């Protein structure tokens, strides 16, 4: 009984940690976009619907049958193969830039598997969606 409670607690804690990581990652990406585009206080609400300058953020997540290190190595290889520049791998976190878009991949160890969360941010919704899809398909 005690072991069952411990295992259940570990699962709940893992889910909370993953949620916090996703929140932090999303915040970092949006901060980057805001720093690149700057505040734009001249838009009226009617202008916003047709504007391509509004930051777009598309994400994806999946549980993989590999460890977190293999996952982040795959992320680095994927971004490099897609011609992303300034690709950086920091432990199990990978990010890079491509044509004004930024992609981030975070791999989290989850027992004998890895939880991968990826996000792509940029100004053009079609580009961001396409990049997100290409990265997700690689996993």
N, C-alpha and C positions, 0 to 999 in steps of 0.2 A: 504494500500500500504506500509506504513512504517513498519507495523508488518511483512509483507511478506519479506521485505528486511532484517529485524532483524533475522528472522528465517533462511533465506538463509545464512546469515553471520555466524550464529552459526554453521550451518552444515559444512560450509567451514572451519571454525576455528577448529572444532572437527576433521575433516579429516586431517588437517595439524598437529595437536597435535598428532594424532595417528601415522602419518608418522614419526614424530620426535621420538616418543617412540620406534617404530620399529627399526629405525636406531640406536638409543642408545643401545637397547637391543642386536641387532646383533653385534655391536661393542664390547660390554662387553663380549659376548660369545667368539668372535674371540680373544680378548685379553687374556681371560682365557686359551684358547687352546694354544696360542702362548707362554704364560708363562709356561704351562705344558710341551710342546714339545721343546721349545727353537728354536732359529734360526738354520736352517739346510742349510748351504750355499754350501754343497758339491754335491748337486744333479745337474746333467746335465739335460737339457730339455728332453732328451730321457728317463731319469730315472723316471721322474715325472708321466708319464702316468700309469705306473704299480705299483706305490708305494701306500701302504696302510697307510703310515704315514701322508699323506696330510690331513689336517683338513677338515672334512665334516660338513656342516651346512644345516639342513633341517628344514623348518618352515611350519606353518599352521595358518590360521586365520578364524574367524567365528563370526557372530553376534548371541548372545544367548538370549533366553527369560527368563533371570534372571538378578538380579542386580550384580554389580561388586563384592560385598562381597561374595555372594553365589558362584560366579564364582571362586574366589580365594580359597574359602574353598573346592570346588570341585577339584581344581587343587592340593591342598595339599593332599587331600584324595587319589586322583589318583596316585600321585607320591609315597606316602607311601604304598599303596596297591601293587604297582609294585616293591616294595623293594628298592626304591631309598634310599640312605643314606644322612645324613646331609641336610634333607629337611627343608627349612627355608621359613616361610611366613612373609613377611614384607608388611603390608597393603594389597594391591591388587596385589602383586608380589610374586611369589613362585618359588623356584629353588631347585635343588637337584642333586646328583651324583649317577651314577650306572656304575660300571665296566669301568671306564675311560671315561664315557660319562657324559655330563651335560645337563640338561633340564631346561628351564626357561619358565614360564607362566606369562603373564601380562594381567590383566583384567582391562578394562577401562569402566567407566560409560558412557552410551550413551543413553540419555533420560530414558526410562523405561526398557532398555535392557543393555547388556554388550557386548563389543567387546573384544574377547579373541585372543591374539597373543601368539603362543607357538613356541619355537625353541629348537632343540636338536643338540648338537655338539659333535663330537668325531672323532676318527681316522678311524673307519671301516664303510664304506658307508652302508653296509647291516644292521649293528646294529643300526646306526643312523636313517635310514629310518624306520626300524621296531619299534623302540621306539617312533618316531614321530607319526607313524600311530596308535599305541596303545593309546597314550595320546589323539590324536585327536578323536579317536572313543569314548573315555570316555565322550567327550563333545557332 
